[in-house]
Amino acid sequence: MSISSVLDRYVMWFRPEIVRTVRWAGEPEKIVGQDRRLHPRGSFAEWKETVRGQAEPWSKTEVESANDFRAALTTIGLRKAEEAVELGEARFQRLTESLPVKIFLADDEGRLTYTNDQWLHAGLPLTGRWFETSILSDEDRELCRERWMESTQHNRPFEAEVLTHDGRGDRDRWNIVRAVPFQRAGASRAGWVGTFVDLTESKEREAAMRVNEKLALTGRMTSVIAHEINNPLEAITNLMYLLRNEVQQTEGSACTYIGMVESELERISGITKQTLRWNRENSDLAEQFSGIAMVEDVLRLFAGKIRNRHIHVETIGDREVSFHGILGQLRQILANLVSNGIDAAPVGGQLTIRLFEGDGLRGFSVTDNGAGIPAELQGRLFQPFISTKGDLGNGLGLYISKEIAERHGGTIHVESTPGVGTTMTVELPEETVLS
């Protein structure tokens, strides 16, 4: 009796052989003569035959008992199979829940049949086709749909790299999606098992490595350039000193102009020295200086650019506020912000510089009425080589400004509304402890 429709398993019953002697009234074989004709039997003497390979016949009760036994074995087998399936499912679920990746099972149409907790926490759907989730972009959804159809048609593994977003303000995350088919007994496809593996951290590490390489190269290049600039700067400074001695006896504003040139040369020299100390400990000493004087110095530097673009500049806030830190470095932050504001403001636009003090903080902000910064770019604005100016910017100005602000124990942050404008704010402690 068969006890399995899947495996070749049977139960067989055996009975002992019963050997019997059968007595015949004459030999049962017909006697044929040499002429191939039948003749009367020569003898009707008793003939004996031994019969083997026989047993007692199965009774109806015994057959019914065998059927009952098979039913009991089948029931036990089914129960064990169910227990094995439950154990296998429990092991599979425990395994998938312990893995740090999102796992799903789906049919050929892509409809979900199982998901683990990681999948749920990522905001992915629990029903329907996995690639129709709203956290994928329209482009990625269409890409996954096309590749899924190709994979199911040709019975080959699926793979795609997608960007997911949950709409809760968290950053977008890169994922690699892979799925492979699995078969039933008999090689018919039963479904697909797939994974979402987060690539965000690895991509960020790769990007950070590339940025560090570019920064190292930029540092070497700027050090060489700064060193080469510093020599003619010293020569110009000496010539300006001699020129001052020549014209100081004359009337007019020549001496005033010479003083302004010397001041700017000194500032440029300070920038080159700071560049030469790229990523090294700064030896300059912190000092107390006027905030409004720093603003006026920076505005004099950009006077020509402001005049050419017809920008209206307004300085508001506490004009008496003073700052404690390295003047050249903080002036460099303000110069970067003012330069960005002038570039962002339209011709004839508005630029507002505000000085403030309060709650243990002092600082300044620069506001323009330009086009604003897209929201997706604001979070990366202070990363190196990220610029809103295209080919006109190198993406290092705000990165260096952030580094200087943090060395002074302060912060720099951005507030921008597309179509309205941008405000960059620097907050510093009242007493700076340089790091």
Stockholm file with secondary structure:
# STOCKHOLM 1.0

chainA/1-435         MSISSVLDRYVMWFRPEIVRTVRWAGEPEKIVGQDRRLHPRGSFAEWKETVRGQAEPWSKTEVESANDFRAALTTIGLRKAEEAVELGEARFQRLTESLPVKIFLADDEGRLTYTNDQWLHAGLPLTGRWFETSILSDEDRELCRERWMESTQHNRPFEAEVLTHDGRGDRDRWNIVRAVPFQRAGASRAGWVGTFVDLTESKEREAAMRVNEKLALTGRMTSVIAHEINNPLEAITNLMYLLRNEVQQTEGSACTYIGMVESELERISGITKQTLRWNRENSDLAEQFSGIAMVEDVLRLFAGKIRNRHIHVETIGDREVSFHGILGQLRQILANLVSNGIDAAPVGGQLTIRLFEGDGLRGFSVTDNGAGIPAELQGRLFQPFISTKGDLGNGLGLYISKEIAERHGGTIHVESTPGVGTTMTVELPEETVLS
#=GR chainA/1-435 SS CBCCSSSCCBCCCCCCCCCEEEEEESCSSCCBCTTSCBCCCSCCCEEEEEECSCCCCCCHHHHHHHHHHHHHHHHHHHHHHHHHHHHHHHHHHHHHHHSSSEEEEECTTCBEEEECHHHHHTTCCSSSBGGGCTTBCHHHHHHHHHHHHHHHHHTCCEEEEEEECCSSSCCCEEEEEEEEEEECTTSCEEEEEEEEEECHHHHHHHHHHHHHHHHHHHHHHHHHHHHHHHHHHHHHHHHHHHHHHHHTTSCSSHHHHHHHHHHHHHHHHHHHHHHHTTTSCCCCCCEEEEHHHHHHHHHHHTHHHHHHHTCEEEEEECTTCEEEECHHHHHHHHHHHHHHHHHHSCTTCEEEEEEEEETTEEEEEEEECSSCCCHHHHTTTTSTTCCSSGGGCCSCHHHHHHHHHHHTTCEEEEEEETTTEEEEEEEEESSCCCC
#=GC SS_cons         CBCCSSSCCBCCCCCCCCCEEEEEESCSSCCBCTTSCBCCCSCCCEEEEEECSCCCCCCHHHHHHHHHHHHHHHHHHHHHHHHHHHHHHHHHHHHHHHSSSEEEEECTTCBEEEECHHHHHTTCCSSSBGGGCTTBCHHHHHHHHHHHHHHHHHTCCEEEEEEECCSSSCCCEEEEEEEEEEECTTSCEEEEEEEEEECHHHHHHHHHHHHHHHHHHHHHHHHHHHHHHHHHHHHHHHHHHHHHHHHTTSCSSHHHHHHHHHHHHHHHHHHHHHHHTTTSCCCCCCEEEEHHHHHHHHHHHTHHHHHHHTCEEEEEECTTCEEEECHHHHHHHHHHHHHHHHHHSCTTCEEEEEEEEETTEEEEEEEECSSCCCHHHHTTTTSTTCCSSGGGCCSCHHHHHHHHHHHTTCEEEEEEETTTEEEEEEEEESSCCCC
//
